[in-house]
Amino acid sequence: MPQPNIADRRPPAAWQAQTLRLTAFPSPAVQLGEPTWWKDLVGEPPETKISQPRIGGQQEEGQLDEGRKLILRVEPTRIDWLLTPDDRAREVKGIPTTGSFPESLQTFLQLMRRWFELATCPPAQRLAFGAILLLPVENQQAGYRQISAYLPFPLDPEGSSDFSYQINRPRDSTSGISGLRINRLSRWSVARLTMGDITFGPASVSYAARHIHHACLLELDINTTPDFQGELSREQLLPIFQELVNLGQEITEKGDIP
């Protein structure tokens, strides 16, 4: 099988983060109520709060710093933290991002460490790290050449289209927790992003494209497997999450490897 051209891989800072995510599935005995985690981390109330009493959930969000917002979604069986661009987000070749992957990840990790240290952070059955990352390229053909450096097979940049590749490469956790395995799910594609204007007329709506951008798209979902029968204590959550993050970083640096 042809080997990827390692020299064509870009440094980790070339990847731009569109979304970073932590997902925790609390232990069944945990009663979440209405936690104050967003305020505890940011130091002030969120800009918006949406209550969903029928499902026992809520969503809080607000600006974290210039161009980025923090979102907290809480449901009885799932907690999501997300770092995403806001309306004032920085753009890289016309693509809104939270910044480079390493820089955005550092900010996100600092926040999540503080959450794990809160006395109200619940134990969990499962933990996940997710990311949507973009690597801007000039066009689709350039994207196929670039993404080939991260895959165990080459793409034909001129004779291919609609490429999408997804794979899970599980590993045993290095945490020492018996029976804990980690899914390493990655999805690779080349995205075509169109920026334009919408015009509302008396009897119609028209759209005019102004700019078309292309980027290699990498979606990561690094998670502890659902068949794990134990419980992850609050003290174990940070080292486990750091392991998930490290595995995600490895994929951005080395591509799809066993």
N, C-alpha and C positions, 0 to 999 in steps of 0.2 A: 504494500500500500504506500503511495507517495507520502512523504513527510511534509508538514507545513513549513513554509519559509519563515523561520523564527526571526530573521532579520527584519521582516516586514511588520512585525508586531510593534504597536505603538506603546509608549510609556503609559503607566496607569493614569497619569494626570491628563492624558488626551481624552479619556472617557469622561463624558459629562453626565451628571446625575439628574434625571428627571423626577424620580421618586425613590425614596428610601423608606423601608418599612420594617417594623418589628411587630410580630404577631405572637400573642401568648394565649394559650387555651387553658384557663384556670382549672384547678382541681374541682370536681363536682361539688364538694362540700362548701366551697367558697361562696359567700353572699356578698356581691359587689356593692349593692346599694347605689349611692350617687357619690363616687369618689371625687376628691379635689385635686387629682394628680396634675391636671393641666396648670392650675394656679401654683401648685407646689413646685413645679419645674421652672415655670417662666417668671413667677413672682408677682403676677397680676392676673385678673380674670381674663378669660378668652373673649375675643370680639363677638363671637356668635356661639350660641348653644341651642341645639335642637334636641328636644325630648321626644322619645318614642315609647310612650307608656304601654302600648299594646304588646310590644315585644320585649319590654323591660330594658330598652337601650337609650343611649344618648350620644350625641356628637358635639364636640367642642373644637373650635379652631380660631386661630388668630395669627397675626404677623409675628414671626420670631425675630427677624432682622431684615435688613433691606433686601427685598426680592424673594424672601422665603417665608412660608407659613408652616405652622405645626398643627397637625390634626390628630385628635384623639377620638376613636370610636369604641364605645363600650357596649357589649351585649352580654347576656348571662353566660354564654359559653365561649366568648371570644373578645380579646382586647387588641386593637390595632393602633399603633403610633405611626404617623406618616410625616415625612418632610417633603414638601412639594414647592414648586415655584408659585408666586402670587402674581398679581397684575403688573407689578413693578420688577419682575424677574429680569436678571441679566440674560442676554442672548449670545449664543455662539453660532455664528453664521445663520442668524435668523431663528434659531431654535431656543425657546425659553428653557432654562435649566436652573438648578440650585447651585451650580458651580461645578468645578471639577470633582470627580468621584472621591479622590483622597481628601480634599478639603471639606466637602459636604459630609463625608463619612465621619471625619473627626468631630464635627459639630454634633452630628446625630449620636455618636457614641457617648459623648460627654453628657448629653441629656438622658440617654437610656441608663447610663451608670447611676445617675442621680435617682432615676425611678426605681431601679433595683435596690437602692439603699434605703428607700422609704419603708417605714414600718408597715405601711398599708399595702405594699406590693404583694400580691397573692402568690402562693405556690402554684405551679403549673404542671399539666400533663404533657404539654408539647410547647415548643418554642420554634420560631421561624424568623429568618432574615430574608427580606425581599428587596430587589432593586430593579429599576428600569434605567438602563444606561445607553447613551448615544455616543457614537464616534462619527463626527461629521466628515463627509466625503464629497467629492465634486459631482459625481453622478452615479447611476446604478452600476455601471461597469467598474468604476473605481471601488465601489462598495463591495462588489463580489471579489475583486482582487484582494482587498484589505481583509475581509472576513475569512478568506481562505487561509490566512496566516494563523488563525485560531482554531481551525477545524482539522480533523484527521484525514481530510480528503480535499482536493482542489476543486474549485468551481470553474466552469467555462464562462468567463465574463461576457462574451459576445453572444453566445448561443443559449443563455439561460434567462429565466424570468420567474417571478413569483416564488422565490426560494424561501423555504422555512425549514428549520432543523431544530428538533427538540430531543433531549436525552436526559435521563437520570442515571447518575453514577454513584450509588450509595457507598458509604464507607462506615466503618466502625468508629465511634467517637473515641477520642484520645483522653477523655475526661476521667477514665477509670470507673465510670458508672456502669455496672453490669447490665448487659443487654441493650445498651443505648446505641442506636445506629442513626446515621444522618443521611437524608436524601440530598443529593446535589443536582438539582434540576436546573438546566439552562436551555433557553430558547434563543436561536440565532436567526436573524433576517436582515434585510436591507430595506429601510423605510423610506417612503417618498412623502415628504411633508410639504403641504401647500398652504401658503399664507395669502389671504385675499380680502376682498371687500364684499359685503352683502348690501344690496340696494333693495329697498322696499318700495315698489310702485303701487299705483292705484289698484291694479288687478293681478300683480305678479311679484315674485321675488327673484332677483337675479344675483349671481355670484361671479365675480371677476377675479381670477387668480393673478396675484402680483409677483409672488416669488415662489419658486419650487426649490426645496432643499432635500438632500439625501443624507442618510446617516446609517451606519451599521447599528443595529438594534440588538442589545443583549438584555434579556429578562432573566433574573435570577430568583429562585425560590429554594433557599437552603434551609431545611427543616428537620427536626427530630421525627423519626418515623412514628406512625400512628399505632404500631403494635407494641410500643413500649408500655409495660404494665406498671411501672413505678410512678413516683411523684418527684418533680424537680423542686427542691426547696428554694426559698428566696435567696439563700446563700449560694446555691448552685447556679442560679439563673445567669449571673454576669459571666462567669467563665464559660458556660455553654454558649451564650450568645456571642462571646468573643470568638469561640471556635467556629461558629457559623459564619461570622464576618470574615475570618481568616480564609475560610474555604471559598467564599465569594471573591475575595481579593485574588486568590490563586487562579481562579478561572479567568479574571480579566488580564492576568499577567501571562498565563501559560495556555489558555484556551481550553478546549474540551479534551481533558486527559482522564485516564482511569483513576 
